Every structure is written in structure tokens, then in C-alpha cells.
Amino acid sequence: MIWYRVRDLDAARAFYAQILGLEEVEAAAGALVFRRGQAEIGLTQGEPEEDGPVAMIDVHDAKAEAERLRTEGVEVGIVLEFAGEIRILDVFDPDGNRIQLAEDVQ
């Protein structure tokens, strides 16, 4: 599990659940846990780390996700493809935490 610190837990909950479509599986005082497939992301209130960990979430179409997220006003990078095997997209939550969306293209 990857843990991120966020300044506003309610805003982060909306981003991870509504924008990224992750399932909230646990909520405790000052902490939330989300899951999609094998990926688990924990959120706790605090000051985000500049060079913190990076969670990777599987998606079916990284290019489509990039377009969708851009229309939602989410900060995203460019879709990178590695050796015709995987496409990766950097996505940044409202606090600047980096998440990677990965598409298996084999």
C-alpha cells in the first residue's frame, strides 16, 4: 500500500473516488483507504511530500484516461509508451501527489 499525505481529506476523498473511480474500502479518524484491483492507496491528513511514493493503478486505456482527466481539470503528464508493452500516464492529485495510470498494451 502507498500512503499519501493530503491537506484536505474531504477534497482528496472526492478526487480519488469521483475523479479516479477508486473504491473507498476503509475510513478511520484522519485516514482513508482506496482500492482498485491490486492497487491500494492510503490517505492521511498532513503536508504532502515533494518526492513521495508513487502508486500505480491499472487502466484499460491510458490515452482515453488522459483526455478525460484533462477535461476534468486534473493535472496530467503525457502518455509514455515503453517498448510496445506498457503505457504510463502521470496524474497529480490536488496536493501534487503523483499517481501513475498504467495500461498493458501487449
TIVEX-296331 format. One record per residue: residue number from 1; chain; z, x, y of N, C-alpha, C in turn. Coordinates in steps of 0.001 Angstrom, whole numbers, plus 524288, in hexadecimal, padded with zeros to 5 digits. Example, Ala and Ser with C-alpha at 12.3 -4.5 7.8 and 13.67 -1.06 7.14 Angstrom:
pake;tormi;nc3;nc1;nc2;cac3;cac1;cac2;cc3;cc1;cc2
1;A;81E78;83386;7E9C6;81E78;8300C;7EE6C;81E78;83390;7F31C;
2;A;81BA8;83232;7F736;81BE4;83566;7FBDC;81EBE;83264;8001E;
END
This chain:
pake;tormi;nc3;nc1;nc2;cac3;cac1;cac2;cc3;cc1;cc2
1;A;80000;8034E;7FB65;80000;80000;80000;80000;80379;804D8;
2;A;7FCE1;801DB;808AE;7FCAB;8047F;80DB7;7FFE7;80153;81194;
3;A;8031C;80400;814AD;8064E;80172;818A8;80458;802E7;81E08;
4;A;803E3;7FEF9;82163;80277;7FFC3;826DA;806E7;7FDC1;82A49;
5;A;807BB;80070;82EA6;80B4B;7FE7C;832A6;80807;7FB97;836B9;
6;A;809FB;7F719;83863;80746;7F3EA;83C45;80B24;7F250;8407F;
7;A;80928;7F196;84533;80C95;7F027;84990;80E0F;7EA5F;84967;
8;A;80A69;7E70B;847C2;80B39;7E167;847BC;809FD;7DF57;8423F;
9;A;80DFC;7DE19;83F4F;80D59;7DC72;839E6;80A4A;7D753;83974;
10;A;80B0A;7D3BA;83D1B;8082F;7CEC2;83CEB;8025B;7CF90;83DE4;
11;A;800FD;7D2D4;841AB;7FB7B;7D3F8;842BC;7F904;7D6CC;83E15;
12;A;7FBF3;7DA57;83BBD;7F9FA;7DD2F;8372C;7F938;7D972;83299;
13;A;7FCC7;7D5CF;831E1;7FC47;7D1EB;82DAE;7F732;7CED8;82E57;
14;A;7F614;7CD2A;8330D;7F148;7CA3E;8340F;7EC7C;7CD9A;832E9;
15;A;7EC89;7D27F;83481;7E813;7D5F3;8339C;7E721;7D6C4;82DC7;
16;A;7EB28;7D844;82AE7;7EA72;7D985;82559;7E931;7D4AE;82217;
17;A;7EB81;7D032;82370;7EA82;7CB6F;8206A;7E578;7C8BB;8221F;
18;A;7E4E2;7C7CB;8272F;7E07D;7C4A6;82908;7DB85;7C7D0;829D2;
19;A;7DBE8;7CC7B;82BE3;7D73B;7CF98;82CFF;7D571;7D28E;82821;
20;A;7D917;7D54B;8258A;7D79B;7D84B;820E8;7D7B7;7D50E;81BE8;
21;A;7DA5B;7D0A5;81BF6;7DA68;7CD37;81768;7DDDD;7CF09;812F4;
22;A;7E1E9;7D219;81437;7E58E;7D3D4;8102D;7E992;7CF94;80F20;
23;A;7EBA2;7CF8F;80A74;7EF9B;7CBBE;808EA;7F505;7CDEE;80A1A;
24;A;7F81F;7CAF6;80CFA;7FD87;7CC8A;80DF4;800AC;7CB56;8090D;
25;A;80307;7CF56;806C3;805D0;7CE9E;801DC;80BB7;7CF45;8025E;
26;A;80D76;7D13F;806D3;81312;7D204;80788;81454;7D243;80D52;
27;A;818B7;7CFED;80EC9;81A9E;7D030;81426;82083;7D0E7;813F6;
28;A;82256;7D4BC;816D1;827F3;7D5BC;8173D;82910;7D6E6;81CF4;
29;A;82DEA;7D774;81E50;82F5B;7D89B;823B4;82CA5;7DD97;8258A;
30;A;82909;7DCEA;82942;8266B;7E16C;82B89;8223A;7E3F3;82830;
31;A;8207F;7E156;82403;81C7A;7E3A6;820A6;81925;7DF6B;81E15;
32;A;8142C;7E0BC;81D3B;8107F;7DD4A;81A8B;80D67;7E08A;816A7;
33;A;80BAE;7DE12;81265;8085C;7E0B7;80E99;8039D;7DD43;80D8D;
34;A;7FF05;7DFBC;80DB5;7FA0F;7DD1B;80CBF;7F75D;7DFA3;80828;
35;A;7F3EF;7DC8E;80592;7F121;7DE9F;80106;7EBA1;7DC58;800D8;
36;A;7E80B;7DFAD;7FF1E;7E2CC;7DDF2;7FD83;7E142;7E180;7F8FD;
37;A;7E053;7DF2A;7F47A;7DF0D;7E252;7EFE2;7E376;7E62A;7EEBE;
38;A;7E214;7EB1A;7EE40;7E5EC;7EF30;7ED24;7E899;7F148;7F211;
39;A;7E67B;7F005;7F6A4;7E88D;7F219;7FB8F;7ED4E;7EF02;7FD5B;
40;A;7F16E;7F1D1;7FEC1;7F613;7EF71;80106;7F749;7F234;8061D;
41;A;7F836;7EF12;80A2E;7F96F;7F124;80F52;7FE94;7EEC7;81111;
42;A;80239;7F225;8127C;80735;7F071;81490;80753;7F155;81A6F;
43;A;809A1;7EDBC;81D48;80A33;7EE36;822EE;80FF0;7EDF6;82457;
44;A;81178;7F157;827DD;816C9;7F13A;829DB;8168A;7F20F;82FBB;
45;A;81A42;7EFE3;8327C;81A3A;7F054;83827;81BCF;7F5D5;839C2;
46;A;818EC;7F7F9;83D87;81A0D;7FD2B;83F83;81569;7FF53;8426F;
47;A;815C4;8042D;843FD;81188;806C4;846D3;80D98;808EA;842E8;
48;A;808A5;80761;8435E;804A5;80936;83FAE;8041A;80F2B;83FC5;
49;A;802BF;81160;83B39;801DA;816FD;83AC6;7FC31;81825;83C32;
50;A;7FB59;81C2B;83F5C;7F60B;81D79;84101;7F2A7;81F33;83C6D;
51;A;7F4AE;8226C;83910;7F1BE;8244C;83480;7F457;82270;82F81;
52;A;7F548;81D58;82F3D;7F803;81B23;82AC5;7F47D;81A7B;82604;
53;A;7F671;817EE;8220C;7F386;81727;81D2E;7EEDF;81380;81E05;
54;A;7EB62;8136C;81A36;7E6C3;81014;81A7E;7E656;80CFD;81568;
55;A;7E684;807D4;815DB;7E5D6;8046B;81152;7E008;8037E;81074;
56;A;7DE7C;802EA;80B81;7D914;801B9;80A30;7D8F2;7FC74;8076A;
57;A;7D589;7F901;8096A;7D50C;7F3BB;8074E;7CF71;7F2F3;8057D;
58;A;7CEC3;7F10F;800C0;7C991;7F000;7FEA3;7C73E;7EB22;8012B;
59;A;7C22D;7EB7E;8027F;7BF3F;7E707;80484;7BA01;7E6CD;801BF;
60;A;7B773;7E24C;801FE;7B25D;7E1A4;7FF6B;7ADE5;7E3BC;802B8;
61;A;7AE68;7E37C;807F9;7AA20;7E512;80B69;7AC66;7E760;8106B;
62;A;7ACAC;7EC87;810AD;7AEFA;7EF38;8152C;7ABED;7EE2D;81A2F;
63;A;7A6C0;7EDF1;819D5;7A388;7ECFB;81E7A;7A490;7E78A;820B3;
64;A;7A4E2;7E3AC;81D5E;7A601;7DE5A;81F29;7AB78;7DE02;82180;
65;A;7AF33;7E0BB;81F17;7B487;7E0C9;8212E;7B4A9;7E356;82693;
66;A;7B1AD;7E788;82749;7B172;7EA28;82C61;7AF86;7E65E;83092;
67;A;7AB5D;7E387;82F70;7A93F;7DFC1;83330;7AD24;7DB6A;83455;
68;A;7AF7F;7D94D;83038;7B345;7D509;830DF;7B7E5;7D6C5;8342D;
69;A;7BA03;7DB5A;832FB;7BE90;7DD44;835D3;7BD46;7DE74;83B83;
70;A;7B8AB;7E091;83C7C;7B711;7E192;841E9;7B6E2;7DC7D;84508;
71;A;7B4D9;7D84A;842A6;7B49F;7D348;8456E;7BA11;7D119;8466B;
72;A;7BDE5;7D2BE;8433D;7C35B;7D121;843FD;7C61D;7D487;8480E;
73;A;7C351;7D890;84A0B;7C5A3;7DC04;84DF5;7C8F1;7E05D;84BAC;
74;A;7C85C;7E161;84697;7CB64;7E573;843F2;7C8B0;7EAB4;844B3;
75;A;7CBBD;7EEBA;8459D;7C99C;7F401;84618;7C82A;7F603;840A9;
76;A;7C329;7F746;83FEE;7C149;7F954;83AEF;7BDD3;7FE0D;83BFB;
77;A;7BD60;8015C;8380B;7B9E5;805DD;8385F;7B48B;80457;8365D;
78;A;7B192;80841;834B3;7AC76;8073D;83265;7AD08;8074B;82C78;
79;A;7A97D;804AD;829D7;7A989;8049E;82425;7A73A;809C5;82244;
80;A;7AA33;80CB5;81F3D;7A868;811A1;81D01;7A74F;810D7;8173E;
81;A;7A2F0;812FF;8156B;7A19D;812AC;80FE1;7A1A3;81821;80D95;
82;A;7A43C;818B5;80925;7A4C3;81DBE;80690;7A1DC;81DBA;80163;
83;A;79DB5;820CC;8011D;79ABB;821C9;7FC49;7991B;81CD3;7F974;
84;A;79811;818A5;7FC51;7965F;813D2;7F9D6;79A65;81168;7F63F;
85;A;79F5A;812FC;7F6CE;7A379;810FF;7F359;7A76A;80D7B;7F617;
86;A;7A8A8;80EBD;7FB04;7ACB3;80BCA;7FDC5;7AB62;80B84;8038C;
87;A;7AC87;8070C;805DC;7AC33;80663;80B87;7B1BA;805A7;80D85;
88;A;7B2F3;80835;811D7;7B833;807F1;81410;7B7D4;8068E;819D4;
89;A;7BB50;8031C;81B78;7BBA4;8016B;820E5;7C13F;80216;822C5;
90;A;7C1EC;804F3;82713;7C711;80561;82982;7C801;8009F;82CF1;
91;A;7CC8F;7FE37;82C45;7CE35;7F9B3;82F4F;7D384;7FB0A;83198;
92;A;7D47E;7F95E;83670;7D96C;7FA9B;83900;7DC45;7F590;83A62;
93;A;7E134;7F545;838C5;7E44A;7F0A7;83A09;7E5C5;7F0CC;83FD8;
94;A;7E84A;7ECBD;841E4;7E98F;7EC9B;8477E;7ECF1;7F125;8495E;
95;A;7EFA9;7F3C8;845D1;7F2EE;7F83C;84747;7F045;7FD76;84655;
96;A;7EB55;7FD56;844AE;7E870;8022F;843CC;7E8F7;80472;83E60;
97;A;7EBB9;801C9;83AD3;7EC0C;8039C;8356A;7E6A9;8031F;832E9;
98;A;7E509;80726;83006;7DFCF;80738;82DA8;7E009;8053B;8280E;
99;A;7DC78;801A0;826EA;7DBBE;7FF7B;821AE;7D60F;80093;8203F;
100;A;7D4FE;801DD;81B68;7CF9C;80299;819C3;7CDFF;7FE38;81619;
101;A;7C987;7FBDD;8174A;7C735;7F805;813C9;7C31E;7FAE4;810A1;
102;A;7C345;7FA4C;80B76;7BFD5;7FD48;807F5;7BCA2;7F998;8048C;
103;A;7B78F;7FABA;8043E;7B3F4;7F7C4;800FF;7B197;7FB67;7FCED;
104;A;7B212;7FA07;7F7FE;7AFA5;7FCF4;7F3B6;7A9F4;7FB4B;7F37D;
105;A;7A64F;7FEF1;7F450;7A0B8;7FD98;7F47A;79DB9;7FFA5;7EFBE;
106;A;7A059;80133;7EBA9;79DC1;80331;7E704;79AF3;7FEEC;7E41F;
END
